[in-house]
């Protein structure tokens, strides 16, 4: 049966890097639960981080119950019930609109935790500075609903607020943060320089643990912001924590030829289990699991090894000339959605039913987005401990599927 396998050793490797960065920059780093919320792994990484950022009440409750440090909450909109619950424990509460802040301000400012300084409130701002290449993930596109523009803040009553929050990056290096900070300073610097504002949340999208990420520049930018504005800086990486820490292990169920393509049907679904493949679009690396054979040298195998399997790397058929290699397969899924296709991949040999394929880098923005579309069996969730042992922490059943909508 298919499974998500998460490497504890790889997670700790990433959070150790983040701890070094936050200590050098003297800032706070929290885990973005929207990207990785496998709470069974929290005990292994919580010492390196300052808490979690939550996108709403359920993530905030998970952070409170299972992480136990700072809970930084931001949502595009809250209900009154959300606010009542959050006031009891969140440490930061950031708002997306002036109308929401105006609606809940009196309730918040009257709360004992706000009056004692245990709770801080801020606004998400939109610096109107796009640096990404995928509009779907760009909160600065024209007409965006995310964040408040400088024009909207002119003449607004900001009483009770002490922080500003921007989140404009997605899988980007620190050069994009640098240009974003310049835009933030131009439009909102006068607020950050006032004594009223004491924290600046720079959001997520920072690929801090990528080998080519310029961490020294990030440290410099954070320290410069602290000195310029006299604020505490917070970072909310999600992918940087979970990148290259997990795989999705699946099985080839059928192989056949049709309409000029060799198709391999797997026991997983792109739309159900790895939606970024269709949304982003994102092309994951795929490895063919073999026993007793050395892994190819062209590409590094996944962070996770499963028992005694080694991995044979694949090739991108788009790089071939005039024709596809005979071992190229269109990897499809067992659903009725015609576009539920992962992509075309060339393998070192013909695929047969029962072969195991390993999709690399499947720990972030996968498990948090999965569905039960078409009733496709849901992959189990497995932790791989540092000694190599495997612990299945969640196995999904027919009853999970049945009860979800009843």
Beta strands, then each sheet from edge to edge (+ up, - down):
strand 1: 3-7
strand 2: 28-29
strand 3: 31-32
strand 4: 51-54
strand 5: 70-74
strand 6: 92-95
strand 7: 120-124
strand 8: 163-165
strand 9: 199-201
strand 10: 232-235
strand 11: 246-258
strand 12: 261-266
strand 13: 286-291
strand 14: 309-313
strand 15: 328-333
strand 16: 341-346
strand 17: 356-360
strand 18: 380-384
strand 19: 390-394
sheet 1: 14+ 13- 17+ 11- 1+ 18+ 19-
sheet 2: 2+ 10+ 9+ 8+ 7+ 6+ 5+ 4+ 3+
sheet 3: 14+ 13- 17+ 11- 12+ 15+ 16-
end
